[in-house]
Amino acid sequence: GGAVFRRQPGFIQYRLMKADARTTVAVAEWESEELGKPGAMRYRAWLQESGIKAKLTLETLDGAVVAAV
C-alpha cells in the first residue's frame, strides 16, 4: 500500500492509526488538493484491484489541514 502512495505526484506522508479493535484511521497528506484527490482515487482503485477493499468498510473524507505542529 505505501508504495502506491509514494508513486503519486505531490505525496508527502501516510499515517495509519488504530482507534479500537475494529477501527483504523488513515491520513494521507499531499502538497495540494489538486494532487491529493487524484492520488487518493488511484489508491482506492488499488484497494479494489488488490481485493483488500472487499474485506473493509471504507469511508473516505477529505478537507483542509486546520492545525499542524
C-alpha positions in Angstrom: 0.0 0.0 0.0 2.7 2.5 0.9 4.4 2.2 -2.4 1.2 3.1 -4.2 1.2 6.4 -2.3 4.9 7.1 -2.8 4.5 6.9 -6.6 1.9 9.6 -6.6 2.9 13.2 -7.6 3.0 15.5 -4.6 2.6 12.8 -2.0 4.0 13.8 1.4 3.1 11.1 4.0 0.6 8.5 5.1 -0.3 7.6 8.6 -2.4 4.7 9.9 -3.7 4.8 13.5 -5.6 2.1 15.4 -8.7 3.7 17.1 -10.0 0.4 18.5 -10.2 -3.3 17.7 -12.4 -2.7 14.6 -11.5 0.9 13.5 -8.4 2.4 11.9 -8.0 6.0 10.8 -5.7 6.7 7.8 -4.4 10.1 6.9 -2.7 10.8 3.6 -1.0 14.1 3.0 -0.3 15.7 -0.4 1.3 19.0 -1.4 -2.1 20.3 -2.7 -5.7 19.3 -3.0 -5.2 19.2 -6.8 -2.6 16.5 -6.4 -4.3 14.7 -3.5 -7.7 14.0 -5.0 -6.4 12.0 -8.0 -3.8 10.3 -5.7 -6.5 9.2 -3.3 -8.6 7.9 -6.2 -5.7 5.8 -7.5 -5.2 4.4 -4.0 -8.9 3.4 -3.8 -8.6 1.8 -7.2 -5.6 -0.2 -6.0 -7.6 -1.3 -2.9 -10.4 -2.6 -5.2 -8.0 -4.3 -7.7 -6.0 -6.0 -4.9 -9.1 -7.4 -3.3 -8.4 -5.6 0.0 -11.4 -3.4 -0.3 -13.7 -6.5 -0.2 -12.5 -7.1 3.4 -13.1 -3.5 4.6 -15.8 -1.0 5.3 -14.3 2.2 3.9 -15.3 5.8 4.4 -13.3 8.5 2.6 -13.3 12.1 3.8 -11.1 15.0 2.7 -10.6 18.5 4.0 -8.1 21.3 4.7 -5.5 21.0 7.3 -6.5 23.2 10.2 -3.6 22.6 12.6 -0.1 21.2 12.2 2.7 21.2 14.7 
